[in-house]
Amino acid sequence: MEFDWLEVPFDLRKVPPKEIEETFEDPFSLRLLPELTTAAGEARYFNLGRTISNRTIFSVFWTDGKRYRVVLARDVTPEEESFYERKYNEFNV
């Protein structure tokens, strides 16, 4: 998995690339495809995943199958954390 970190539209000091990449490697991460595309026709995906240090991050990204381009990354909201936990527990029953 290769990430494109050039000219990202968010602050990489708040959410470092290493931590974002860790969330994509999380075996319990959730990847969702919303029912909309951008004006350019790109499909954007959502990713909820945990880092090695147990930080849960929400990302919006697109991919061409080889490269990943993250267009937004932030800490999850309490509701998103609850959703991640519920799905994690469903998988580990």
Jmol script that loads the backbone (N, CA, C; Angstrom):
load data "model"
ATOM      1  N   MET A   1       0.853  -1.154   0.000  1.00  0.00           N
ATOM      2  CA  MET A   1       0.000   0.000   0.000  1.00  0.00           C
ATOM      3  C   MET A   1       0.911   1.232   0.000  1.00  0.00           C
ATOM      4  N   GLU A   2       0.716   2.104  -0.960  1.00  0.00           N
ATOM      5  CA  GLU A   2       1.534   3.311  -1.100  1.00  0.00           C
ATOM      6  C   GLU A   2       0.647   4.537  -0.918  1.00  0.00           C
ATOM      7  N   PHE A   3       1.094   5.465  -0.086  1.00  0.00           N
ATOM      8  CA  PHE A   3       0.338   6.680   0.192  1.00  0.00           C
ATOM      9  C   PHE A   3       0.976   7.876  -0.496  1.00  0.00           C
ATOM     10  N   ASP A   4       0.135   8.785  -0.963  1.00  0.00           N
ATOM     11  CA  ASP A   4       0.573  10.036  -1.579  1.00  0.00           C
ATOM     12  C   ASP A   4       0.353  11.144  -0.552  1.00  0.00           C
ATOM     13  N   TRP A   5       1.448  11.694   0.006  1.00  0.00           N
ATOM     14  CA  TRP A   5       1.349  12.715   1.044  1.00  0.00           C
ATOM     15  C   TRP A   5       1.680  14.112   0.526  1.00  0.00           C
ATOM     16  N   LEU A   6       1.744  14.309  -0.781  1.00  0.00           N
ATOM     17  CA  LEU A   6       2.052  15.620  -1.339  1.00  0.00           C
ATOM     18  C   LEU A   6       0.825  16.531  -1.294  1.00  0.00           C
ATOM     19  N   GLU A   7       1.016  17.722  -0.789  1.00  0.00           N
ATOM     20  CA  GLU A   7      -0.013  18.763  -0.767  1.00  0.00           C
ATOM     21  C   GLU A   7      -1.350  18.302  -0.175  1.00  0.00           C
ATOM     22  N   VAL A   8      -1.289  17.659   0.970  1.00  0.00           N
ATOM     23  CA  VAL A   8      -2.538  17.235   1.623  1.00  0.00           C
ATOM     24  C   VAL A   8      -3.270  18.464   2.178  1.00  0.00           C
ATOM     25  N   PRO A   9      -4.591  18.470   2.154  1.00  0.00           N
ATOM     26  CA  PRO A   9      -5.358  19.645   2.582  1.00  0.00           C
ATOM     27  C   PRO A   9      -5.648  19.722   4.087  1.00  0.00           C
ATOM     28  N   PHE A  10      -4.867  19.028   4.912  1.00  0.00           N
ATOM     29  CA  PHE A  10      -5.058  19.089   6.362  1.00  0.00           C
ATOM     30  C   PHE A  10      -3.692  19.096   7.031  1.00  0.00           C
ATOM     31  N   ASP A  11      -3.662  19.381   8.318  1.00  0.00           N
ATOM     32  CA  ASP A  11      -2.423  19.548   9.072  1.00  0.00           C
ATOM     33  C   ASP A  11      -1.852  18.186   9.481  1.00  0.00           C
ATOM     34  N   LEU A  12      -0.730  17.820   8.881  1.00  0.00           N
ATOM     35  CA  LEU A  12      -0.103  16.527   9.183  1.00  0.00           C
ATOM     36  C   LEU A  12       0.599  16.525  10.544  1.00  0.00           C
ATOM     37  N   ARG A  13       0.688  17.684  11.197  1.00  0.00           N
ATOM     38  CA  ARG A  13       1.260  17.706  12.551  1.00  0.00           C
ATOM     39  C   ARG A  13       0.232  17.234  13.570  1.00  0.00           C
ATOM     40  N   LYS A  14      -1.060  17.440  13.279  1.00  0.00           N
ATOM     41  CA  LYS A  14      -2.123  16.991  14.196  1.00  0.00           C
ATOM     42  C   LYS A  14      -2.381  15.495  14.056  1.00  0.00           C
ATOM     43  N   VAL A  15      -2.319  15.007  12.841  1.00  0.00           N
ATOM     44  CA  VAL A  15      -2.514  13.577  12.574  1.00  0.00           C
ATOM     45  C   VAL A  15      -1.368  13.147  11.650  1.00  0.00           C
ATOM     46  N   PRO A  16      -0.280  12.623  12.226  1.00  0.00           N
ATOM     47  CA  PRO A  16       0.898  12.265  11.429  1.00  0.00           C
ATOM     48  C   PRO A  16       0.629  11.135  10.426  1.00  0.00           C
ATOM     49  N   PRO A  17       1.287  11.188   9.276  1.00  0.00           N
ATOM     50  CA  PRO A  17       1.108  10.144   8.262  1.00  0.00           C
ATOM     51  C   PRO A  17       1.315   8.730   8.797  1.00  0.00           C
ATOM     52  N   LYS A  18       2.299   8.551   9.676  1.00  0.00           N
ATOM     53  CA  LYS A  18       2.569   7.213  10.227  1.00  0.00           C
ATOM     54  C   LYS A  18       1.335   6.659  10.940  1.00  0.00           C
ATOM     55  N   GLU A  19       0.656   7.494  11.711  1.00  0.00           N
ATOM     56  CA  GLU A  19      -0.531   7.033  12.434  1.00  0.00           C
ATOM     57  C   GLU A  19      -1.688   6.743  11.475  1.00  0.00           C
ATOM     58  N   ILE A  20      -1.832   7.569  10.457  1.00  0.00           N
ATOM     59  CA  ILE A  20      -2.887   7.311   9.469  1.00  0.00           C
ATOM     60  C   ILE A  20      -2.637   5.972   8.787  1.00  0.00           C
ATOM     61  N   GLU A  21      -1.402   5.732   8.380  1.00  0.00           N
ATOM     62  CA  GLU A  21      -1.058   4.467   7.728  1.00  0.00           C
ATOM     63  C   GLU A  21      -1.328   3.285   8.652  1.00  0.00           C
ATOM     64  N   GLU A  22      -1.056   3.450   9.951  1.00  0.00           N
ATOM     65  CA  GLU A  22      -1.324   2.372  10.911  1.00  0.00           C
ATOM     66  C   GLU A  22      -2.807   2.014  10.945  1.00  0.00           C
ATOM     67  N   THR A  23      -3.693   3.004  10.797  1.00  0.00           N
ATOM     68  CA  THR A  23      -5.128   2.715  10.841  1.00  0.00           C
ATOM     69  C   THR A  23      -5.568   1.890   9.627  1.00  0.00           C
ATOM     70  N   PHE A  24      -4.881   2.048   8.509  1.00  0.00           N
ATOM     71  CA  PHE A  24      -5.204   1.252   7.325  1.00  0.00           C
ATOM     72  C   PHE A  24      -4.703  -0.187   7.480  1.00  0.00           C
ATOM     73  N   GLU A  25      -3.697  -0.380   8.340  1.00  0.00           N
ATOM     74  CA  GLU A  25      -3.175  -1.717   8.596  1.00  0.00           C
ATOM     75  C   GLU A  25      -3.902  -2.423   9.731  1.00  0.00           C
ATOM     76  N   ASP A  26      -4.760  -1.710  10.441  1.00  0.00           N
ATOM     77  CA  ASP A  26      -5.553  -2.277  11.527  1.00  0.00           C
ATOM     78  C   ASP A  26      -6.445  -3.383  10.947  1.00  0.00           C
ATOM     79  N   PRO A  27      -6.297  -4.630  11.427  1.00  0.00           N
ATOM     80  CA  PRO A  27      -7.110  -5.716  10.866  1.00  0.00           C
ATOM     81  C   PRO A  27      -8.606  -5.547  11.129  1.00  0.00           C
ATOM     82  N   PHE A  28      -8.979  -4.676  12.060  1.00  0.00           N
ATOM     83  CA  PHE A  28     -10.389  -4.453  12.373  1.00  0.00           C
ATOM     84  C   PHE A  28     -10.886  -3.107  11.846  1.00  0.00           C
ATOM     85  N   SER A  29     -10.088  -2.447  11.009  1.00  0.00           N
ATOM     86  CA  SER A  29     -10.517  -1.150  10.474  1.00  0.00           C
ATOM     87  C   SER A  29     -11.773  -1.327   9.633  1.00  0.00           C
ATOM     88  N   LEU A  30     -12.552  -0.273   9.574  1.00  0.00           N
ATOM     89  CA  LEU A  30     -13.796  -0.291   8.813  1.00  0.00           C
ATOM     90  C   LEU A  30     -13.625   0.622   7.615  1.00  0.00           C
ATOM     91  N   ARG A  31     -13.837   0.088   6.426  1.00  0.00           N
ATOM     92  CA  ARG A  31     -13.779   0.889   5.203  1.00  0.00           C
ATOM     93  C   ARG A  31     -15.163   0.919   4.593  1.00  0.00           C
ATOM     94  N   LEU A  32     -15.651   2.118   4.373  1.00  0.00           N
ATOM     95  CA  LEU A  32     -17.008   2.307   3.884  1.00  0.00           C
ATOM     96  C   LEU A  32     -16.993   3.154   2.622  1.00  0.00           C
ATOM     97  N   LEU A  33     -17.915   2.871   1.714  1.00  0.00           N
ATOM     98  CA  LEU A  33     -18.085   3.649   0.498  1.00  0.00           C
ATOM     99  C   LEU A  33     -19.444   4.334   0.551  1.00  0.00           C
ATOM    100  N   PRO A  34     -19.451   5.663   0.679  1.00  0.00           N
ATOM    101  CA  PRO A  34     -20.739   6.353   0.683  1.00  0.00           C
ATOM    102  C   PRO A  34     -21.361   6.342  -0.707  1.00  0.00           C
ATOM    103  N   GLU A  35     -22.630   6.670  -0.775  1.00  0.00           N
ATOM    104  CA  GLU A  35     -23.346   6.647  -2.050  1.00  0.00           C
ATOM    105  C   GLU A  35     -23.241   7.970  -2.792  1.00  0.00           C
ATOM    106  N   LEU A  36     -22.057   8.535  -2.879  1.00  0.00           N
ATOM    107  CA  LEU A  36     -21.865   9.772  -3.620  1.00  0.00           C
ATOM    108  C   LEU A  36     -20.451   9.819  -4.186  1.00  0.00           C
ATOM    109  N   THR A  37     -20.274  10.646  -5.194  1.00  0.00           N
ATOM    110  CA  THR A  37     -18.952  10.859  -5.775  1.00  0.00           C
ATOM    111  C   THR A  37     -18.690  12.357  -5.823  1.00  0.00           C
ATOM    112  N   THR A  38     -17.437  12.733  -6.036  1.00  0.00           N
ATOM    113  CA  THR A  38     -17.084  14.142  -6.119  1.00  0.00           C
ATOM    114  C   THR A  38     -17.489  14.686  -7.476  1.00  0.00           C
ATOM    115  N   ALA A  39     -17.365  15.990  -7.631  1.00  0.00           N
ATOM    116  CA  ALA A  39     -17.682  16.623  -8.918  1.00  0.00           C
ATOM    117  C   ALA A  39     -16.789  16.079 -10.027  1.00  0.00           C
ATOM    118  N   ALA A  40     -15.583  15.665  -9.676  1.00  0.00           N
ATOM    119  CA  ALA A  40     -14.652  15.100 -10.658  1.00  0.00           C
ATOM    120  C   ALA A  40     -14.957  13.630 -10.949  1.00  0.00           C
ATOM    121  N   GLY A  41     -15.962  13.061 -10.265  1.00  0.00           N
ATOM    122  CA  GLY A  41     -16.340  11.675 -10.500  1.00  0.00           C
ATOM    123  C   GLY A  41     -15.546  10.662  -9.696  1.00  0.00           C
ATOM    124  N   GLU A  42     -14.731  11.134  -8.741  1.00  0.00           N
ATOM    125  CA  GLU A  42     -13.946  10.216  -7.908  1.00  0.00           C
ATOM    126  C   GLU A  42     -14.812   9.652  -6.787  1.00  0.00           C
ATOM    127  N   ALA A  43     -14.648   8.392  -6.517  1.00  0.00           N
ATOM    128  CA  ALA A  43     -15.305   7.789  -5.358  1.00  0.00           C
ATOM    129  C   ALA A  43     -14.411   8.027  -4.149  1.00  0.00           C
ATOM    130  N   ARG A  44     -14.993   8.504  -3.084  1.00  0.00           N
ATOM    131  CA  ARG A  44     -14.253   8.717  -1.845  1.00  0.00           C
ATOM    132  C   ARG A  44     -14.716   7.692  -0.835  1.00  0.00           C
ATOM    133  N   TYR A  45     -13.764   7.176  -0.091  1.00  0.00           N
ATOM    134  CA  TYR A  45     -14.028   6.138   0.897  1.00  0.00           C
ATOM    135  C   TYR A  45     -13.770   6.679   2.294  1.00  0.00           C
ATOM    136  N   PHE A  46     -14.398   6.041   3.291  1.00  0.00           N
ATOM    137  CA  PHE A  46     -14.162   6.360   4.693  1.00  0.00           C
ATOM    138  C   PHE A  46     -13.393   5.206   5.321  1.00  0.00           C
ATOM    139  N   ASN A  47     -12.497   5.533   6.244  1.00  0.00           N
ATOM    140  CA  ASN A  47     -11.772   4.519   6.993  1.00  0.00           C
ATOM    141  C   ASN A  47     -11.795   4.889   8.471  1.00  0.00           C
ATOM    142  N   LEU A  48     -12.189   3.947   9.321  1.00  0.00           N
ATOM    143  CA  LEU A  48     -12.081   4.091  10.764  1.00  0.00           C
ATOM    144  C   LEU A  48     -11.135   2.999  11.224  1.00  0.00           C
ATOM    145  N   GLY A  49     -10.073   3.399  11.891  1.00  0.00           N
ATOM    146  CA  GLY A  49      -9.114   2.398  12.349  1.00  0.00           C
ATOM    147  C   GLY A  49      -8.325   2.901  13.536  1.00  0.00           C
ATOM    148  N   ARG A  50      -7.623   1.967  14.172  1.00  0.00           N
ATOM    149  CA  ARG A  50      -6.828   2.274  15.359  1.00  0.00           C
ATOM    150  C   ARG A  50      -5.340   2.191  15.066  1.00  0.00           C
ATOM    151  N   THR A  51      -4.612   3.064  15.746  1.00  0.00           N
ATOM    152  CA  THR A  51      -3.158   3.042  15.658  1.00  0.00           C
ATOM    153  C   THR A  51      -2.608   2.059  16.690  1.00  0.00           C
ATOM    154  N   ILE A  52      -1.322   1.837  16.635  1.00  0.00           N
ATOM    155  CA  ILE A  52      -0.674   0.955  17.616  1.00  0.00           C
ATOM    156  C   ILE A  52      -0.812   1.531  19.025  1.00  0.00           C
ATOM    157  N   SER A  53      -0.835   2.870  19.135  1.00  0.00           N
ATOM    158  CA  SER A  53      -0.968   3.522  20.442  1.00  0.00           C
ATOM    159  C   SER A  53      -2.423   3.670  20.882  1.00  0.00           C
ATOM    160  N   ASN A  54      -3.349   3.011  20.175  1.00  0.00           N
ATOM    161  CA  ASN A  54      -4.779   2.960  20.526  1.00  0.00           C
ATOM    162  C   ASN A  54      -5.538   4.249  20.213  1.00  0.00           C
ATOM    163  N   ARG A  55      -5.035   5.053  19.314  1.00  0.00           N
ATOM    164  CA  ARG A  55      -5.737   6.261  18.856  1.00  0.00           C
ATOM    165  C   ARG A  55      -6.626   5.856  17.683  1.00  0.00           C
ATOM    166  N   THR A  56      -7.902   6.224  17.727  1.00  0.00           N
ATOM    167  CA  THR A  56      -8.819   5.902  16.643  1.00  0.00           C
ATOM    168  C   THR A  56      -8.948   7.120  15.736  1.00  0.00           C
ATOM    169  N   ILE A  57      -8.758   6.904  14.431  1.00  0.00           N
ATOM    170  CA  ILE A  57      -8.734   7.989  13.457  1.00  0.00           C
ATOM    171  C   ILE A  57      -9.744   7.719  12.353  1.00  0.00           C
ATOM    172  N   PHE A  58     -10.429   8.784  11.948  1.00  0.00           N
ATOM    173  CA  PHE A  58     -11.354   8.756  10.822  1.00  0.00           C
ATOM    174  C   PHE A  58     -10.652   9.406   9.638  1.00  0.00           C
ATOM    175  N   SER A  59     -10.653   8.740   8.478  1.00  0.00           N
ATOM    176  CA  SER A  59     -10.027   9.270   7.269  1.00  0.00           C
ATOM    177  C   SER A  59     -10.988   9.196   6.096  1.00  0.00           C
ATOM    178  N   VAL A  60     -10.851  10.160   5.213  1.00  0.00           N
ATOM    179  CA  VAL A  60     -11.534  10.144   3.924  1.00  0.00           C
ATOM    180  C   VAL A  60     -10.431  10.029   2.889  1.00  0.00           C
ATOM    181  N   PHE A  61     -10.587   9.090   1.939  1.00  0.00           N
ATOM    182  CA  PHE A  61      -9.516   8.859   0.977  1.00  0.00           C
ATOM    183  C   PHE A  61     -10.072   8.393  -0.351  1.00  0.00           C
ATOM    184  N   TRP A  62      -9.229   8.414  -1.363  1.00  0.00           N
ATOM    185  CA  TRP A  62      -9.542   7.770  -2.635  1.00  0.00           C
ATOM    186  C   TRP A  62      -8.350   6.917  -3.000  1.00  0.00           C
ATOM    187  N   THR A  63      -8.574   5.972  -3.861  1.00  0.00           N
ATOM    188  CA  THR A  63      -7.508   5.075  -4.284  1.00  0.00           C
ATOM    189  C   THR A  63      -7.713   4.658  -5.728  1.00  0.00           C
ATOM    190  N   ASP A  64      -6.600   4.394  -6.387  1.00  0.00           N
ATOM    191  CA  ASP A  64      -6.667   3.842  -7.742  1.00  0.00           C
ATOM    192  C   ASP A  64      -6.334   2.357  -7.715  1.00  0.00           C
ATOM    193  N   GLY A  65      -6.291   1.779  -6.521  1.00  0.00           N
ATOM    194  CA  GLY A  65      -5.964   0.368  -6.357  1.00  0.00           C
ATOM    195  C   GLY A  65      -4.509   0.135  -5.983  1.00  0.00           C
ATOM    196  N   LYS A  66      -3.661   1.119  -6.244  1.00  0.00           N
ATOM    197  CA  LYS A  66      -2.238   1.018  -5.898  1.00  0.00           C
ATOM    198  C   LYS A  66      -1.833   2.108  -4.918  1.00  0.00           C
ATOM    199  N   ARG A  67      -2.262   3.328  -5.190  1.00  0.00           N
ATOM    200  CA  ARG A  67      -1.931   4.467  -4.345  1.00  0.00           C
ATOM    201  C   ARG A  67      -3.162   4.907  -3.564  1.00  0.00           C
ATOM    202  N   TYR A  68      -2.909   5.397  -2.360  1.00  0.00           N
ATOM    203  CA  TYR A  68      -3.962   5.948  -1.519  1.00  0.00           C
ATOM    204  C   TYR A  68      -3.689   7.432  -1.338  1.00  0.00           C
ATOM    205  N   ARG A  69      -4.727   8.235  -1.448  1.00  0.00           N
ATOM    206  CA  ARG A  69      -4.616   9.678  -1.244  1.00  0.00           C
ATOM    207  C   ARG A  69      -5.620  10.066  -0.167  1.00  0.00           C
ATOM    208  N   VAL A  70      -5.115  10.416   1.012  1.00  0.00           N
ATOM    209  CA  VAL A  70      -5.966  10.812   2.130  1.00  0.00           C
ATOM    210  C   VAL A  70      -6.271  12.300   1.986  1.00  0.00           C
ATOM    211  N   VAL A  71      -7.544  12.638   1.964  1.00  0.00           N
ATOM    212  CA  VAL A  71      -7.943  14.039   1.795  1.00  0.00           C
ATOM    213  C   VAL A  71      -8.423  14.666   3.102  1.00  0.00           C
ATOM    214  N   LEU A  72      -8.656  13.845   4.120  1.00  0.00           N
ATOM    215  CA  LEU A  72      -9.030  14.338   5.439  1.00  0.00           C
ATOM    216  C   LEU A  72      -8.703  13.260   6.459  1.00  0.00           C
ATOM    217  N   ALA A  73      -8.173  13.676   7.593  1.00  0.00           N
ATOM    218  CA  ALA A  73      -7.937  12.749   8.703  1.00  0.00           C
ATOM    219  C   ALA A  73      -8.109  13.527  10.001  1.00  0.00           C
ATOM    220  N   ARG A  74      -8.791  12.892  10.959  1.00  0.00           N
ATOM    221  CA  ARG A  74      -9.037  13.523  12.254  1.00  0.00           C
ATOM    222  C   ARG A  74      -9.337  12.434  13.274  1.00  0.00           C
ATOM    223  N   ASP A  75      -9.318  12.845  14.561  1.00  0.00           N
ATOM    224  CA  ASP A  75      -9.736  11.925  15.613  1.00  0.00           C
ATOM    225  C   ASP A  75     -11.233  11.671  15.460  1.00  0.00           C
ATOM    226  N   VAL A  76     -11.666  10.501  15.875  1.00  0.00           N
ATOM    227  CA  VAL A  76     -13.079  10.150  15.752  1.00  0.00           C
ATOM    228  C   VAL A  76     -13.922  10.903  16.779  1.00  0.00           C
ATOM    229  N   THR A  77     -15.205  11.032  16.485  1.00  0.00           N
ATOM    230  CA  THR A  77     -16.158  11.597  17.431  1.00  0.00           C
ATOM    231  C   THR A  77     -16.576  10.475  18.391  1.00  0.00           C
ATOM    232  N   PRO A  78     -17.219  10.798  19.502  1.00  0.00           N
ATOM    233  CA  PRO A  78     -17.695   9.741  20.409  1.00  0.00           C
ATOM    234  C   PRO A  78     -18.642   8.752  19.714  1.00  0.00           C
ATOM    235  N   GLU A  79     -19.477   9.243  18.806  1.00  0.00           N
ATOM    236  CA  GLU A  79     -20.398   8.362  18.091  1.00  0.00           C
ATOM    237  C   GLU A  79     -19.643   7.398  17.168  1.00  0.00           C
ATOM    238  N   GLU A  80     -18.620   7.905  16.495  1.00  0.00           N
ATOM    239  CA  GLU A  80     -17.808   7.053  15.618  1.00  0.00           C
ATOM    240  C   GLU A  80     -17.022   6.029  16.430  1.00  0.00           C
ATOM    241  N   GLU A  81     -16.543   6.437  17.594  1.00  0.00           N
ATOM    242  CA  GLU A  81     -15.825   5.516  18.477  1.00  0.00           C
ATOM    243  C   GLU A  81     -16.752   4.385  18.911  1.00  0.00           C
ATOM    244  N   SER A  82     -17.982   4.731  19.255  1.00  0.00           N
ATOM    245  CA  SER A  82     -18.973   3.733  19.650  1.00  0.00           C
ATOM    246  C   SER A  82     -19.265   2.766  18.494  1.00  0.00           C
ATOM    247  N   PHE A  83     -19.404   3.293  17.288  1.00  0.00           N
ATOM    248  CA  PHE A  83     -19.646   2.473  16.100  1.00  0.00           C
ATOM    249  C   PHE A  83     -18.480   1.509  15.871  1.00  0.00           C
ATOM    250  N   TYR A  84     -17.234   2.020  15.964  1.00  0.00           N
ATOM    251  CA  TYR A  84     -16.049   1.182  15.792  1.00  0.00           C
ATOM    252  C   TYR A  84     -16.039   0.067  16.838  1.00  0.00           C
ATOM    253  N   GLU A  85     -16.281   0.425  18.100  1.00  0.00           N
ATOM    254  CA  GLU A  85     -16.280  -0.559  19.188  1.00  0.00           C
ATOM    255  C   GLU A  85     -17.341  -1.632  18.968  1.00  0.00           C
ATOM    256  N   ARG A  86     -18.534  -1.215  18.547  1.00  0.00           N
ATOM    257  CA  ARG A  86     -19.621  -2.179  18.306  1.00  0.00           C
ATOM    258  C   ARG A  86     -19.229  -3.162  17.205  1.00  0.00           C
ATOM    259  N   LYS A  87     -18.672  -2.653  16.109  1.00  0.00           N
ATOM    260  CA  LYS A  87     -18.265  -3.528  15.004  1.00  0.00           C
ATOM    261  C   LYS A  87     -17.092  -4.419  15.421  1.00  0.00           C
ATOM    262  N   TYR A  88     -16.173  -3.884  16.204  1.00  0.00           N
ATOM    263  CA  TYR A  88     -15.038  -4.665  16.709  1.00  0.00           C
ATOM    264  C   TYR A  88     -15.543  -5.834  17.567  1.00  0.00           C
ATOM    265  N   ASN A  89     -16.504  -5.530  18.446  1.00  0.00           N
ATOM    266  CA  ASN A  89     -17.055  -6.573  19.326  1.00  0.00           C
ATOM    267  C   ASN A  89     -17.844  -7.613  18.542  1.00  0.00           C
ATOM    268  N   GLU A  90     -18.551  -7.200  17.497  1.00  0.00           N
ATOM    269  CA  GLU A  90     -19.274  -8.155  16.654  1.00  0.00           C
ATOM    270  C   GLU A  90     -18.310  -9.131  15.983  1.00  0.00           C
ATOM    271  N   PHE A  91     -17.183  -8.642  15.574  1.00  0.00           N
ATOM    272  CA  PHE A  91     -16.188  -9.469  14.897  1.00  0.00           C
ATOM    273  C   PHE A  91     -15.513 -10.441  15.861  1.00  0.00           C
ATOM    274  N   ASN A  92     -15.346 -10.017  17.110  1.00  0.00           N
ATOM    275  CA  ASN A  92     -14.594 -10.813  18.098  1.00  0.00           C
ATOM    276  C   ASN A  92     -15.483 -11.643  19.002  1.00  0.00           C
ATOM    277  N   VAL A  93     -16.704 -11.916  18.620  1.00  0.00           N
ATOM    278  CA  VAL A  93     -17.598 -12.738  19.461  1.00  0.00           C
ATOM    279  C   VAL A  93     -17.329 -14.197  19.195  1.00  0.00           C
TER     280      VAL A  93
END
end "model"
wireframe off; spacefill off
backbone 0.3
color backbone group
